[in-house]
Amino acid sequence: MSSIRFTLLAQLAALAAALPAQLLAAPFAYVPNEGSGTISVIDTATDQVVAEMPAGTKPRGLAVDADGRWLYVSDQPNNRLQVLDLKARKADKAVELGESPEGVSISPDGRWVVAAIEGKNEIAVTDTRKRKLASTIPVHGKNPEHAVFSPNGRLLFVSAEEGDAVDIIDFASRKQVAQVAVGARPRGIGFLPDSSRAYVAAENASEVFVIDTTSHAIVARIKAGLRANGIAVHPGGGQVYVSNGGDANVSVIDTASNQVVATIPVGQRPWNMALTPDGQKLYVANGRSNTVTVIDTTSRRKLRDIPVGKLPWGVVIK
């Protein structure tokens, strides 16, 4: 081997060693287990649980920053946002929020984390730089569960479980600008990549409502499975996935036709879900099976079930 080639290989190896571990590994899936008080960490390359992190008493909603360094988890009984250091895989600090925080979302620029506060019918906004509560935004709907940023960061859609409606917030002004009536007990929310439409699962109606984000009009109603719950949108925008808690399956919606084109069996009481960044695999939290089902999105077949903690509530992947 020539000295030039040897030197080049040595330089490349040194560069690789200096990179953060997150940049060299496959994405990780993080699963909050509300019955165990832990986060299961799944390596999506091997679909094996590689770590368990304590996360308060009852972790539910969660979001991860763009660098894969910080995980934000709502600890519902303790009324706080737990911040976890993913490099060290341990708790860093907590931010006091309000009574019964649930769904969590992070702004596209990573500056803000929002949490739906069920007990106060408001959205808590945390400044990720200062690690403190920055403001709260009241919503009209009762018992908000999910608060989700549009991909462009301009809007927050909030599902009001007991209001049968979606509250729409202009995030720049921190004010609610509209409310859209949907089916009974709205839950999961997902947006097309261009932010033009939102898909909202209504659990007791077993339907998905499609909302135009500019006009706030309902442009389609799609019959899903029994107790439609979680929503995940393919990064290409061509498919939307809906977990059906009463049917133990996932519906696949074609966004061009807004029709269900496939149904995939999973575990019992599927809840919230997430896709790998390349869109090749979908991870579904099965609350009553204590597993995460992995689905191949190309073949639309279940690949495997991964045992996790007790009562997994959702998944986020980075």
C-alpha positions as CSV (number, residue, x, y, z in Angstrom):
1,M,0.0,0.0,0.0
2,S,1.4,3.4,-1.0
3,S,2.2,5.9,1.8
4,I,-0.3,8.4,0.2
5,R,-3.1,5.8,0.2
6,F,-2.3,4.8,3.8
7,T,-2.3,8.4,4.9
8,L,-5.7,9.1,3.2
9,L,-7.3,6.0,4.9
10,A,-5.9,7.1,8.2
11,Q,-7.4,10.5,7.8
12,L,-10.8,9.1,6.9
13,A,-10.7,6.8,9.9
14,A,-9.8,9.7,12.2
15,L,-12.6,11.8,10.7
16,A,-15.1,9.0,11.3
17,A,-14.0,8.6,14.9
18,A,-14.6,12.3,15.5
19,L,-18.1,12.3,14.2
20,P,-21.0,12.0,16.7
21,A,-22.3,8.4,17.1
22,Q,-25.7,9.5,15.8
23,L,-24.2,10.3,12.4
24,L,-22.6,6.9,12.0
25,A,-25.5,4.7,13.1
26,A,-28.9,3.9,11.7
27,P,-31.7,6.0,13.1
28,F,-33.0,5.1,16.5
29,A,-36.7,4.7,17.4
30,Y,-37.7,6.0,20.9
31,V,-40.7,4.5,22.5
32,P,-42.3,5.9,25.7
33,N,-43.7,3.1,27.9
34,E,-46.3,4.7,30.1
35,G,-46.7,1.6,32.3
36,S,-43.0,1.2,32.9
37,G,-41.9,4.8,33.2
38,T,-39.2,4.2,30.6
39,I,-38.1,4.9,27.0
40,S,-37.1,1.9,24.9
41,V,-34.4,2.7,22.3
42,I,-34.6,0.6,19.2
43,D,-31.8,0.5,16.6
44,T,-33.7,0.5,13.3
45,A,-30.9,-1.3,11.4
46,T,-31.3,-4.4,13.6
47,D,-34.7,-3.8,15.1
48,Q,-33.3,-4.6,18.5
49,V,-33.8,-2.8,21.8
50,V,-30.4,-1.4,22.6
51,A,-31.2,0.6,25.8
52,E,-33.9,1.5,28.3
53,M,-33.9,5.0,29.8
54,P,-35.9,6.1,32.8
55,A,-38.4,8.9,31.9
56,G,-40.5,9.8,34.9
57,T,-43.7,8.2,36.0
58,K,-45.9,8.0,32.9
59,P,-44.1,9.2,29.7
60,R,-46.4,9.8,26.8
61,G,-45.8,12.5,24.1
62,L,-42.3,12.9,22.8
63,A,-40.2,14.8,20.2
64,V,-36.5,14.7,19.3
65,D,-34.3,17.5,17.9
66,A,-32.8,17.5,14.4
67,D,-29.4,16.5,15.7
68,G,-30.7,13.5,17.6
69,R,-29.2,14.8,20.8
70,W,-32.2,15.8,23.0
71,L,-35.4,14.0,23.6
72,Y,-38.4,15.8,25.0
73,V,-41.0,13.7,26.8
74,S,-44.2,14.7,28.6
75,D,-44.3,13.1,32.1
76,Q,-48.1,13.2,32.6
77,P,-48.6,12.7,36.4
78,N,-45.7,15.0,37.3
79,N,-46.9,17.8,35.0
80,R,-43.5,18.3,33.4
81,L,-41.5,18.0,30.3
82,Q,-38.5,15.7,30.8
83,V,-35.4,16.5,28.8
84,L,-33.2,13.4,28.0
85,D,-29.7,13.6,26.8
86,L,-29.5,10.9,24.1
87,K,-25.7,11.0,23.9
88,A,-25.4,10.0,27.5
89,R,-28.9,8.3,27.5
90,K,-30.0,9.8,30.8
91,A,-32.2,12.5,32.1
92,D,-30.8,16.1,31.9
93,K,-33.5,18.3,33.5
94,A,-37.2,18.9,33.6
95,V,-39.5,21.8,32.7
96,E,-42.6,22.4,34.7
97,L,-45.6,22.7,32.4
98,G,-49.2,22.3,33.6
99,E,-51.8,19.7,34.6
100,S,-51.6,16.5,32.6
101,P,-49.3,17.2,29.5
102,E,-49.8,14.8,26.6
103,G,-48.8,15.2,22.9
104,V,-45.5,16.9,22.2
105,S,-44.1,18.5,19.0
106,I,-40.9,20.4,18.1
107,S,-40.8,23.3,15.7
108,P,-38.9,22.7,12.5
109,D,-36.1,25.1,13.6
110,G,-35.8,23.2,16.9
111,R,-36.3,26.4,19.0
112,W,-39.7,25.5,20.5
113,V,-41.3,22.4,22.0
114,V,-45.1,22.5,22.5
115,A,-47.1,20.2,24.7
116,A,-50.9,19.8,24.9
117,I,-52.0,20.5,28.5
118,E,-55.2,18.5,29.1
119,G,-56.0,19.9,32.5
120,K,-55.9,23.5,31.5
121,N,-57.0,23.5,27.9
122,E,-53.9,25.2,26.7
123,I,-50.6,24.6,24.9
124,A,-47.4,25.0,26.8
125,V,-44.5,26.4,24.8
126,T,-40.9,25.6,26.0
127,D,-37.8,27.5,24.8
128,T,-35.3,24.8,24.1
129,R,-32.3,27.2,24.4
130,K,-33.3,28.4,27.9
131,R,-34.9,25.1,29.0
132,K,-37.8,27.0,30.5
133,L,-41.5,27.6,29.9
134,A,-41.8,30.6,27.5
135,S,-45.6,31.0,27.2
136,T,-49.0,29.3,27.1
137,I,-51.6,29.5,24.4
138,P,-55.3,28.9,25.4
139,V,-57.4,26.8,23.1
140,H,-61.2,26.6,22.8
141,G,-61.4,22.8,22.6
142,K,-61.7,20.8,25.8
143,N,-59.1,18.2,26.7
144,P,-56.4,18.7,24.0
145,E,-54.3,15.6,23.3
146,H,-52.0,16.3,20.4
147,A,-50.4,19.6,19.4
148,V,-48.6,19.2,16.1
149,F,-46.5,21.7,14.0
150,S,-47.1,22.0,10.3
151,P,-43.9,21.2,8.4
152,N,-43.4,24.9,7.6
153,G,-43.7,25.8,11.3
154,R,-46.5,28.3,10.7
155,L,-49.4,26.5,12.3
156,L,-50.2,24.3,15.2
157,F,-53.1,21.9,14.9
158,V,-54.5,20.8,18.2
159,S,-56.9,17.8,18.7
160,A,-59.6,18.4,21.3
161,E,-60.7,15.0,22.5
162,E,-63.8,16.2,24.3
163,G,-64.5,19.0,21.9
164,D,-64.9,17.0,18.7
165,A,-62.8,19.7,17.0
166,V,-59.4,20.7,15.8
167,D,-58.1,24.1,17.1
168,I,-55.7,25.9,14.7
169,I,-53.1,28.2,16.1
170,D,-51.0,30.8,14.2
171,F,-47.7,30.1,15.9
172,A,-46.1,33.5,15.2
173,S,-48.8,35.4,17.0
174,R,-49.4,32.6,19.5
175,K,-53.1,32.8,19.0
176,Q,-55.9,30.5,17.9
177,V,-57.3,31.6,14.5
178,A,-59.8,28.9,13.7
179,Q,-61.6,25.8,15.0
180,V,-62.8,23.0,12.7
181,A,-65.5,20.6,13.8
182,V,-64.6,16.9,13.0
183,G,-65.7,13.5,14.3
184,A,-66.0,12.4,17.8
185,R,-62.8,12.2,19.9
186,P,-60.1,13.5,17.5
187,R,-56.6,12.1,18.2
188,G,-53.6,11.8,15.9
189,I,-52.7,14.6,13.4
190,G,-50.3,14.5,10.4
191,F,-49.5,16.9,7.6
192,L,-48.5,16.5,4.0
193,P,-44.8,17.5,3.5
194,D,-45.9,20.8,1.8
195,S,-48.1,21.7,4.8
196,S,-51.1,22.0,2.4
197,R,-53.3,19.4,4.2
198,A,-53.7,17.9,7.6
199,Y,-55.1,14.4,8.3
200,V,-56.9,14.0,11.6
201,A,-58.0,10.6,13.1
202,A,-61.4,10.7,15.0
203,E,-61.4,7.7,17.3
204,N,-65.1,7.4,18.1
205,A,-66.1,8.1,14.5
206,S,-63.6,5.7,13.1
207,E,-62.8,8.2,10.4
208,V,-60.0,10.4,9.1
209,F,-60.8,14.0,8.3
210,V,-58.7,15.8,5.7
211,I,-58.4,19.6,6.3
212,D,-57.1,22.2,3.9
213,T,-54.7,24.3,5.9
214,T,-55.4,27.5,4.0
215,S,-59.2,27.5,3.9
216,H,-59.6,25.4,7.0
217,A,-62.3,23.4,5.0
218,I,-62.8,19.7,5.3
219,V,-62.0,18.4,1.9
220,A,-62.4,14.7,2.5
221,R,-63.7,12.2,5.1
222,I,-62.2,8.7,4.9
223,K,-63.7,5.7,6.6
224,A,-60.9,4.0,8.6
225,G,-60.9,1.0,11.0
226,L,-62.5,0.8,14.4
227,R,-61.2,3.5,16.8
228,A,-58.9,5.2,14.4
229,N,-56.2,6.8,16.4
230,G,-52.6,7.5,15.4
231,I,-51.5,9.2,12.1
232,A,-48.1,9.0,10.3
233,V,-47.4,10.6,6.9
234,H,-44.9,9.1,4.5
235,P,-42.0,11.6,3.8
236,G,-42.9,11.4,0.1
237,G,-46.4,12.5,0.8
238,G,-48.1,9.7,-1.1
239,Q,-49.4,7.7,1.8
240,V,-50.9,8.3,5.2
241,Y,-51.0,5.6,7.8
242,V,-53.8,5.3,10.4
243,S,-53.6,3.0,13.5
244,N,-57.0,1.4,14.3
245,G,-57.1,0.6,18.0
246,G,-60.2,-1.6,17.9
247,D,-59.2,-3.6,14.9
248,A,-55.5,-4.2,15.7
249,N,-54.4,-3.0,12.3
250,V,-53.1,-0.1,10.3
251,S,-54.9,1.4,7.3
252,V,-52.9,2.8,4.4
253,I,-54.5,5.8,2.7
254,D,-53.4,6.9,-0.8
255,T,-53.3,10.7,-0.7
256,A,-54.0,11.2,-4.4
257,S,-57.4,9.5,-4.1
258,N,-58.0,9.7,-0.3
259,Q,-58.9,6.0,-0.4
260,V,-57.8,3.2,1.9
261,V,-55.6,0.9,-0.3
262,A,-54.3,-1.6,2.2
263,T,-54.8,-2.9,5.8
264,I,-51.9,-4.4,7.7
265,P,-52.3,-6.4,11.0
266,V,-50.3,-5.3,14.0
267,G,-50.5,-5.8,17.8
268,Q,-53.4,-5.1,20.2
269,R,-54.4,-1.4,20.7
270,P,-52.1,0.2,18.2
271,W,-51.5,3.8,19.1
272,N,-49.0,6.3,17.8
273,M,-46.5,5.6,15.0
274,A,-43.4,6.9,13.2
275,L,-41.6,6.3,9.9
276,T,-37.8,6.1,9.3
277,P,-36.5,9.1,7.5
278,D,-36.3,7.2,4.2
279,G,-39.9,6.1,4.6
280,Q,-39.0,2.4,4.2
281,K,-40.2,1.2,7.6
282,L,-43.1,2.2,9.9
283,Y,-43.0,1.5,13.6
284,V,-46.3,1.1,15.5
285,A,-46.7,1.2,19.3
286,N,-49.1,-1.6,20.4
287,G,-50.3,-0.5,23.8
288,R,-51.9,-3.7,25.0
289,S,-49.3,-6.1,23.4
290,N,-46.3,-4.3,24.9
291,T,-44.7,-4.4,21.5
292,V,-43.7,-2.3,18.5
293,T,-44.7,-3.7,15.1
294,V,-42.3,-3.0,12.2
295,I,-43.9,-2.6,8.7
296,D,-42.2,-2.6,5.4
297,T,-43.9,0.2,3.6
298,T,-43.1,-1.0,0.1
299,S,-44.5,-4.5,0.4
300,R,-47.0,-3.3,3.1
301,R,-46.3,-6.4,5.2
302,K,-45.4,-6.8,8.9
303,L,-41.8,-7.6,9.3
304,R,-41.7,-8.3,13.1
305,D,-42.8,-7.4,16.6
306,I,-40.3,-6.0,19.0
307,P,-41.0,-6.4,22.8
308,V,-40.7,-3.1,24.7
309,G,-41.9,-1.9,28.0
310,K,-45.4,-1.8,29.4
311,L,-48.1,0.1,27.6
312,P,-46.1,1.8,24.8
313,W,-47.8,5.1,23.8
314,G,-45.9,6.1,20.6
315,V,-42.7,6.3,18.6
316,V,-40.4,9.0,17.4
317,I,-37.4,8.3,15.1
318,K,-34.2,10.2,14.6
